[in-house]
Amino acid sequence: MSNQSINNAMSAEQLMLTKMDAMRVQAQPDFVVSANPMDVKAIEKGTNQPLSFSQAVTNVLDLVNQHQSVASQKMTAVELGQSDDLVGAMVASQKASLSFNALMQVRNKVVTSFEDIMKMPV
């Protein structure tokens, strides 16, 4: 191979790598989502502050509480005749129920794991 074809191959490779780097940077989000994917709170990229277990639990509890509160408000509005959105109220109710059930499953797993650790011989 001649020097010209080697230089062309190297420049094509460099061009491809540059484009790949640009696409990688473009694909990265500007924020890091917290432990709960449904949580709208986000941590700005670059702060690199780790999420503590207590903060993650607090975020999840707040989110479940918010779902239950919204469902309660929508159901009350439908019952009082202030709203005709029965479907929205039922969806909110199911969403609250599902998030609460998921929270209870996680709690049960944590309690079981804690009990297993406590039973381990030292």
DRENDO-267996 format. One line per 5 residues: for each residue x, y, z of C-alpha. Coordinates in Angstrom, 1 decimal, decimal comma, padded with zeros to 4 digits. Layout:
BEGIN
X:Y:Z ~ ...
//
This chain:
BEGIN
000,0:000,0:000,0 ~ 001,2:003,4:-000,7 ~ 001,6:006,2:001,8 ~ -001,4:008,1:000,3 ~ -003,8:005,1:000,8
-002,5:004,6:004,4 ~ -003,0:008,3:005,1 ~ -006,5:008,2:003,6 ~ -007,4:005,1:005,7 ~ -006,1:006,8:008,9
-008,0:010,0:008,2 ~ -011,2:008,0:007,5 ~ -010,7:006,1:010,8 ~ -010,1:009,4:012,6 ~ -013,2:010,9:011,0
-015,3:007,9:012,1 ~ -013,9:008,0:015,7 ~ -014,6:011,7:015,9 ~ -018,2:011,2:014,7 ~ -018,6:008,3:017,2
-017,4:010,5:020,0 ~ -019,8:013,3:019,0 ~ -022,7:010,8:018,9 ~ -021,7:009,4:022,3 ~ -021,7:012,9:023,8
-025,0:013,7:022,1 ~ -026,6:010,6:023,5 ~ -025,6:011,3:027,1 ~ -028,4:012,9:029,1 ~ -027,9:016,3:030,8
-029,0:014,8:034,1 ~ -028,9:011,6:036,1 ~ -032,2:010,2:037,1 ~ -032,6:009,3:040,8 ~ -033,1:005,8:042,0
-036,7:005,7:041,1 ~ -037,2:005,9:037,3 ~ -040,6:007,5:037,8 ~ -039,3:010,2:040,0 ~ -039,2:013,6:038,3
-036,4:014,9:040,5 ~ -033,0:014,8:038,8 ~ -029,5:015,5:039,9 ~ -027,5:017,8:037,5 ~ -024,7:016,0:035,7
-021,3:016,9:037,1 ~ -022,3:017,1:040,8 ~ -021,6:013,4:041,2 ~ -023,2:013,3:044,7 ~ -024,1:009,7:045,6
-027,7:009,0:046,5 ~ -027,9:007,8:050,1 ~ -030,2:004,9:051,0 ~ -032,3:007,1:053,3 ~ -032,7:009,7:050,5
-033,8:007,1:048,0 ~ -036,3:005,7:050,4 ~ -037,6:009,2:051,2 ~ -038,0:009,9:047,5 ~ -039,9:006,7:046,9
-042,2:007,3:049,9 ~ -042,9:010,8:048,7 ~ -043,7:009,6:045,2 ~ -046,1:006,9:046,5 ~ -047,7:009,4:048,8
-048,1:011,8:045,9 ~ -049,8:009,1:043,8 ~ -052,2:008,3:046,6 ~ -053,0:012,0:047,2 ~ -053,7:012,6:043,5
-055,9:009,5:043,3 ~ -057,8:010,6:046,4 ~ -058,3:014,1:045,0 ~ -059,6:012,8:041,6 ~ -061,9:010,2:043,3
-063,3:012,9:045,6 ~ -063,9:015,3:042,6 ~ -065,8:012,5:040,8 ~ -067,8:011,6:043,8 ~ -068,8:015,2:044,5
-069,7:015,8:040,8 ~ -067,0:018,3:040,3 ~ -065,4:016,2:037,5 ~ -066,5:013,8:034,8 ~ -063,1:012,2:034,5
-064,0:008,8:035,9 ~ -061,4:007,1:033,7 ~ -058,7:009,4:034,9 ~ -059,7:008,8:038,5 ~ -059,6:005,1:038,1
-056,2:005,2:036,4 ~ -054,8:007,3:039,2 ~ -056,3:004,9:041,7 ~ -054,7:001,9:040,0 ~ -051,4:003,8:039,7
-051,5:004,5:043,4 ~ -052,4:001,0:044,2 ~ -049,6:-000,4:042,0 ~ -047,0:001,9:043,4 ~ -048,0:001,1:047,0
-047,9:-002,7:046,3 ~ -044,5:-002,4:044,7 ~ -043,3:-000,4:047,7 ~ -044,6:-003,2:050,0 ~ -042,8:-005,8:048,0
-039,5:-004,0:048,3 ~ -040,1:-003,5:052,0 ~ -040,8:-007,2:052,4 ~ -037,6:-008,0:050,5 ~ -035,5:-005,7:052,7
-037,0:-007,1:055,9 ~ -036,3:-010,6:054,7 ~ -032,8:-009,8:053,7 ~ -032,2:-008,1:057,1 ~ -033,6:-011,1:058,9
-031,3:-013,4:056,9 ~ -028,3:-011,3:057,8 ~ -029,2:-011,3:061,4 ~ -029,4:-015,2:061,4 ~ -025,9:-015,5:060,0
-023,3:-016,8:062,4 ~ -020,5:-014,3:063,2
//
